[in-house]
């Protein structure tokens, strides 16, 4: 394996790039900073659970085969929050918080900001 990577710098460069990307995302999310903020609920969105089924034929070296696929997406509860700065943020929450909050109610949230990229990885409603 070592001779193979030594003889092909393109493949070893791709492996190194993949390792560096994984390392970057691990450090960025693992050491993320938690920030709490509050705002006013301006809208509530709910997407119910859905499932789709597909079917088709697959061609292989041994002939054709009939294949069915099934995909399910979970329920999503989101609240749009207007901050004191005027910025509108989409916040994910659980069902109990979503049903408890109404438009114009105050909501406390937390956000996780990446350690290196300063990207907001997730916004969650707290109470």
N, C-alpha and C positions, 0 to 999 in steps of 0.2 A: 504494500500500500504506500509506503514511504517513497519508493522509487517512482510509483505512478504519479504521486503529487509533485515530486521533484521534476519529472519530465513534462508535466502539463501545468504551466503556471496559470492558465485561464481557469481551470477547475479548482485549483487551490485558492485562487483569488475569489471565486464565487463562494467556496466554503467559508473563507475568512469573512466575507461580506455578510453572509447569513448569520454567522456567529456574532458579529458585531451588532447587527440589527436586533437579534434576540437579547443580547446583553443590554443594549440601549433601552429597549422597552421594559426589561425587567427592572433596571435601575430607576427609570422614569416613573413607573407605576408603583414600585416597591417603596420608594422614599418620597412619595407624593405628599404634599402639604394639605391638611384639611382646613378649609375655610368655612365659617358659618356666616350666613346672611339671612336677612328677612325681607319680605316684600308683601305686596297685595295680590291676591288671586284675581286675575282678569278673565281667565277662561279655563274650562276643564275639558279634557279629551279622553275618550275611552275607545280602545280598539279591542273588540271581542276576539276570543280564540277562534282561529280558522284552520281548516285543514283542506289540503288539496291532494288529489290522487291523479296520477298520470299513468298512461300505458303506452307501450310501443314495442317495436321489434328491434332487436339488436343482432347485428351481423357479426359472426365470429368465424374463425377458421374451420369450425366444425358444423357450420350452417347458421340458421337463424333461430332466435329464441324470443319468446314473448316475455316482456318484463313489465312489472307494475312498480310504481314508486309512490310513496306517501310522505307528505310533509305537513307538520303541524306547527303553527306559530302561537305562542302563549298570549294571554290577555295582557294588555298594556294600559296602565293608568298614568296619565300625564296632566300636569297643571301648568298653565302659563302664569308666570309671576312677574310683576312689574316692580323693579327695584326703585329705591329713592333717587337714583341717578337717572331714571327714565328708561333704563335698559330693560328689555323683556327677555326672560330666561325660561326655557322649557325644563321642567323638573319632573322626574319620575317618582312615583310614590306607590305605596300599597293601597289595596282596595278600601281599607277602613279609613285612612286619611282622605282619600279621594271623595268618599261619600260624606265625611264629616265636614269638609271645607266647602264653603259657598263663595260665589263671586263677591268681591270686596272684603273678604276675610283676610286677616294677617296670617302669614305662614312663615315658619322658620325652616331654613334649608341648610344643607351642607354640600360643599363642592370639593372635589379632590383635584388639585393642581399638580401637574407633572413636575418632578424635581429638576430635570434638565430642559425640557421643552416648554415649560410654563403653559401647557395645554390643559384645559379642563377635561378630565377623563370622565367624570360623572357628576350629575347634580341630583341630589335626593332630597325629598321632603322629609322633615323630621316631625314637626307638629304644628 
